[in-house]
Amino acid sequence: MKKDIHPQYYPKAKVDCACGNTFTVGATKSEFSIEICSNCHPFYSGKEKMIDSAGRVDRFKKRIAKKDLIKAPAKKTEKISKKLAEDKIVKSVRITKK
């Protein structure tokens, strides 16, 4: 193994979570600050908790709402166009019978 190329290893590095939990791990940094740990992660804790620090969920919901507004008039126009198409077919049938 070459000397002086490996980073300093800290066997008792301190990890601080946003939920307040602290624990130690072996790492190349002496201290870590994390947002989610096994104590507060929904998969490990069994509790569903919404952590949205950047507002991404709200932006996503707004985009979906806009798409729903755009789609709503399209459905009405489809119904109207179907009725118009049926009327044209009925008129063409009447014209050809005469």
ChimeraX attribute file (.defattr): number of C-alpha atoms within 10 A of each C-alpha:
attribute: neighborCount
match mode: 1-to-1
recipient: residues
	/A:1	5
	/A:2	5
	/A:3	5
	/A:4	7
	/A:5	7
	/A:6	9
	/A:7	9
	/A:8	11
	/A:9	12
	/A:10	15
	/A:11	13
	/A:12	15
	/A:13	16
	/A:14	17
	/A:15	18
	/A:16	17
	/A:17	17
	/A:18	12
	/A:19	13
	/A:20	10
	/A:21	14
	/A:22	15
	/A:23	12
	/A:24	15
	/A:25	15
	/A:26	12
	/A:27	17
	/A:28	14
	/A:29	16
	/A:30	16
	/A:31	14
	/A:32	15
	/A:33	11
	/A:34	12
	/A:35	13
	/A:36	15
	/A:37	19
	/A:38	11
	/A:39	15
	/A:40	20
	/A:41	17
	/A:42	14
	/A:43	10
	/A:44	10
	/A:45	12
	/A:46	10
	/A:47	10
	/A:48	10
	/A:49	10
	/A:50	9
	/A:51	12
	/A:52	9
	/A:53	8
	/A:54	8
	/A:55	9
	/A:56	10
	/A:57	13
	/A:58	11
	/A:59	11
	/A:60	11
	/A:61	11
	/A:62	12
	/A:63	12
	/A:64	12
	/A:65	12
	/A:66	11
	/A:67	11
	/A:68	12
	/A:69	11
	/A:70	11
	/A:71	11
	/A:72	10
	/A:73	10
	/A:74	12
	/A:75	11
	/A:76	11
	/A:77	11
	/A:78	11
	/A:79	11
	/A:80	12
	/A:81	12
	/A:82	12
	/A:83	12
	/A:84	12
	/A:85	12
	/A:86	12
	/A:87	12
	/A:88	12
	/A:89	12
	/A:90	11
	/A:91	12
	/A:92	11
	/A:93	11
	/A:94	10
	/A:95	9
	/A:96	7
	/A:97	7
	/A:98	5
